[in-house]
Amino acid sequence: MALYDRDYTSNDAGYVQEGASVSFMKQTYQLLGASMIAAALGAYLTMPYAETVMQYKWFIFGAELLILFFGLSMSRGKPGLNLAMLFLFTFLTGVSLVPLLASLIGAGNGAVIGNAFLMTSVLFGALSLFAINAKTDFSSWGKPLFIVLIVVIIASLINMFLLQSPMMHVIITAGILILFGMFTIYDTQNIANGAYSSPVDAAVSLYLDFLNMFTAILQLLGIFGSDE
């Protein structure tokens, strides 16, 4: 999911000379905030149906991918439709989190959810500010981050279906947190440099970074906060 609209092949192509306008950045973060509300709404409305969501999790995940790679792409330049696709996608990601959230609440670790969101927000904000104010050019990070992402995905699948190692799960989850922290720096600087033509596209990239960091922190807190 993190591959949406990211350019891993060139450093400066598509950049405007003076960077993104303040208005563009403002719209991007407004859409990011609205996306989080849509995700929270998706999780809240479907929480009573956690078992059903679990049964159809792969169908929901498939719908997310379709919207991410096709719906959002085909709706570019179509005001209204692109926003509908954005909020439908983020709503579904909230639904996808329901099994994890329900398991934490059922285990008496519901407070972990708020702590994870707060930690993610602070980390995300700090990394974004660093990226905007840094003098270093991070545009060359694209290809290495993409390669690491593929390795992490493969490792996750191997552990899920073959190894089923709790320790490997912790290592992979920590790796995901670090990886998407670096993606946050990369994407934020790209936005500040004017690499995106639409605030919707920019918001999707940042939302994916936030979502993956939040999920990783949530899982780590759930693991280390468990009595087992």
N, C-alpha and C positions, 0 to 999 in steps of 0.2 A: 504494500500500500504506500510505502514511502517513496516510490519512484515517480509519483505524479509530477509532471511538468518540471523536472529538474534537468538541467543541461550539464552532462558529465563530459562533454567533448571539447568545449571551448572555454577560455577564460574570460574574454571580454566581449564576445558577440552578444548583441542585444542590449548592451549597457548604454544608458544615456549619459551625456557628458557630465552633468551636474548631479546625477543621482536622482532618486525618487523624491517627489515633492512631499512636503509635510502633509498635504491633503491625502496623497496616496497612502502614506504610512498610517494616517489616522483612520482611513476607510478600512485598511487591512486589519488593524487591531480591533476595530468595531465589529467587523465580520467574524473575527476570531472569537471575540466575546459572545457574539450571538450564536456561533457554532457550538460553543460550550453549553450554552443554555439549551439548545436543541438536543444535544447529547444527554444532558441531565434530564430533560423531559422524557426522552426515549427510555432511559433507565427507570425513571420514576413510574411511568405509566405501565411498563411491562414487568415490573418487579413482582407483582402478585402471580405472574405466569412464568416464573423462573424455570420450572420443569419443562414447560412447553418450548420455551426459548432454547433450552439445552438440547431438546430433541431436534430442533430445526436450526441449530447453530451453523452448520455448513451451508445450508440454504441462505441464511441471513448473510453469512460471510461472502458467498457468491454474489448476492445482490449488491453488497458494498463494492466489490471489485468491478462489477458491471457499471455502476454509477461512476466510480472513480476513474476508470480508464476509458469509458465510452460516453456515459451521460454528461459528465463535466466537460469532456473534450468537444462533444457535438453541440453543447449549449454555449460555447464561448462566443462572445459578441452578441448574445441574445439576452438583454436585460430582462430580469424577471425569471426567465427559465433557468439561467445559470444560478440564481439565488435559490430557486426551488430545488435544484439538484444538490447544491451545497448543503442545504438544511436537511434534505432527505438522507443524504450520505451521513451527516453527523448524527442525525436522529438514530439511524441504524447502528452506528458505532456504539451509541449509548445502550441500545438494546443488547448488543453483543457482550457488553460488560456485565449484564445482569447475573449470569451464573456465578461469576467471580465475586460480585458484590453480595449475592445471596449466601454464598458459602461463608464469607467472612462474617456476615450478620448472624447466620445460623450458629457459628462457632463462638459467638459473643465478642467478636472483634470488630464490631461496627464502627468504633471510634477511629480505627485505622484508616477508614475511607477519607474522613475529614483531614486527618494528619497527612495522608499521602497527597491530597489535593493541595494543601498548604505548602508542603515541601516542594512539590512540582512547580507551583506558581512562583515561589521564591527562586528556585533554581533556573527556571525558564526566564524569568525577568532579569536575573543577574547575567545569564549568558547572552541574552538579547542586547542588554546595555553594553556589555563587553564588545559584542560584534559591531555595534553601531559606532562605538567610539574608538575601536582599535585601528591603528595605523597599518597593521599587517593585512596583506591581501590573502583571503582564504579561498579564493575562487579555484585554486588548484586542488582543493580537498575533494572535489566531486568524484573523480574516478576511484581514488582509494576508499572513500566512504561507501561507494556503491559495491566494490569488491568485498569489503568487510561485511556489508549487509547480506550479500549472497551467501557468504560463509556462515554467518549467524543463522540464516534461514535453514540451510542444509543441516547444520549442527542441531538445530531445534527439532527438525523432522526426524533425524536419526535418534535423538534422545527420546522423542515422543513415542516412536513406533518400535525401537529396538532396545536401546539401553535402559530407558526408564529409570535413570539415576537421579535421585534428589539433589545430590551434590552438583552434578552437571547442570541441572535445571537452575540452581542458584548462580552458577558461573555464567551461564548463558544469559540469564535475566540481568545480572550486573553488567554484562557486556552490552546488552541492549540499552541500558540506561546511559552508559558512557557514549555509545554510538550515536544515539539520538540527541544527546547533549551537544555533540560535535556537529550533528546535522542542524541543530538550532542556530549555532554560530554561522555555519555555512549559508543557510537559507536566509537568516536575518540580514547578513551583509549583502546577499544577492538582491534582496528587496530594497535595501537602502541605496544600492548602486543602480537601481532602475532596471533590473533584469526581467521583471514581470510586467506584462502588458495589462493585466487585470488584477484588481484587489482580491477578486474571488480566487484566482489561481494562487496568489501569494498567501491568502488566508488558509487555503487547503494545505499547503506545505507546512506552515507553522502549526496548524491544528494536528497534523500527523505527528510532528515532533513532540508536541505537548502530550498527545494521547499515548504514544509509546512510552514516554518517560513516566507518565502517571501510572500506566499499567505495570511497568517494571517496578516502580517504587511500591505500589500497592501489593504486588506479589512478594517482594522482599520483606516488607513490614509484616505481611500475613504469615510468612514462613518463620521469621525470627520472633514474632509475637505469639506463635503457637506454643501450647503447652506440651505438644507431642515431641 
